Amino acid sequence: MLASLPSALQTLANYRIHNTRASKEVVDKGKVLLDAQAASSLGDDAWAFLEQLTLAAIDVANYEVADECLRQLAAQFPGSPRVDVLSGIRMEATQPPEIALKFYDELLETDSSNAAIYKRRISVLIRIGKIEQAVTELSDYLDTFYTDVEGWVELAELYSSCNQYTSATRALSHALLLAPQNPFYVLQFAETAYTADDIPLAIKMFMLALDIIDRHASEESIPTGVSIRAWYGVKLCCRALSERSCSSASDTLLPKNLPLLDELSTERVLTAYSAAGKDNATGRELVLSWMGPSDRSGGRLHFVR
């Protein structure tokens, strides 16, 4: 067992550094350290280890290990807000939601500046389906903790779950003010605008997402991930604009040379699916059938214009 301690320590430290959530592995290796009472020899890293093991043990419903970790943390840091959050998460795992909400209310009465407790309370409200109350409390929370980007994204998702897409785009606009170079948030804004039927705004934001991605790309490459999703969004917008008149609630102007943009988005999407090869043949055929008339000649695609 002693020989396995250094290996377990290194693995758990790597999980913390890379923010890896491998709960079963963390519990298996963490128990080796806990049973050997090795935490006391870790110095300041002991508390990060115990916090890591607490959350992992709750994930896999090993509450005996979680309670022992909490006991040691509470003894070392009595009254710690961080330990209070862990205790609340442990309570959520086995107690009725009302008990956890009451616990969080009592903590907020003592310290109303504890952002983590606010967010745990809101997560419980979402879990039990009290979406309207969660939206209200999350909005109040963001009035105080404005710079919480994830909070704005969460608020947008709550609005979207209620089909309030205009409100969702407003929430996402705050996220973009705080993290303007994050292509994932820009893409989410674009997709939300598309769902809200503000097609001019949607295509503008899809193009912005692609611009941000291109700035960090060393050279032109085959679209993948966020890039292919954004190009597909551009194609959807071009298709919608060619089929009907689309107004913009945000008064966004349409881009110039829309036919060229439509052609470029088609080429980019097909390039992505062509690179997938035979493994994605079915998906490629579905995309081709949606894109419009085409013929194959020498393995290349020629679009009828």
Secondary structure, DSSP 8 states (H G I E B T S, - for coil): -GGGHHHHHHHHHHHHHTT---HHHHHHHHHHHHHTT-GGGGTTHHHHHHHHHHHHHHHTT-HHHHHHHHHHHHHHSTT-HHHHHHHHHHHHHHS-HHHHHHHHHHHHHH-TT-HHHHHHHHHHHHHTT-HHHHHHHHHHHHHHSTT-HHHHHHHHHHHHHTT-HHHHHHHHHHHHHH-TT-HHHHHHHHHHHHHTT-HHHHHHHHHHHHHHHHHT-SS-----HHHHHHHHHHHHHHHHHHHS----TT-----S-HHHHHHHHHHHHHHHHHHTGGGGHHHHHHHHHHH--EEEETTEEEE--
